[in-house]
Amino acid sequence: MFQYLSLKEQLLKERAKNEALKAQAVKNAADIDYIAMMTDVELETEEAEYEQ
């Protein structure tokens, strides 16, 4: 039912999960930028939020 993982194993597993999530987030951002570019939509940037 449950599997025992040492702290080191847990840490390695969570680091791998975090890296996969970071990679997916970067891919999603790139996909959004591409879709916006292809549909000629202007996206707000973080810089624009600070200027106001």
Buried (B, 14 or more C-beta within 10 A) or exposed (E): EEEEEEEEEEEEEEEEEEEEEEEEEEEEEEEEEEEEEEEEEEEEEEEEEEEE
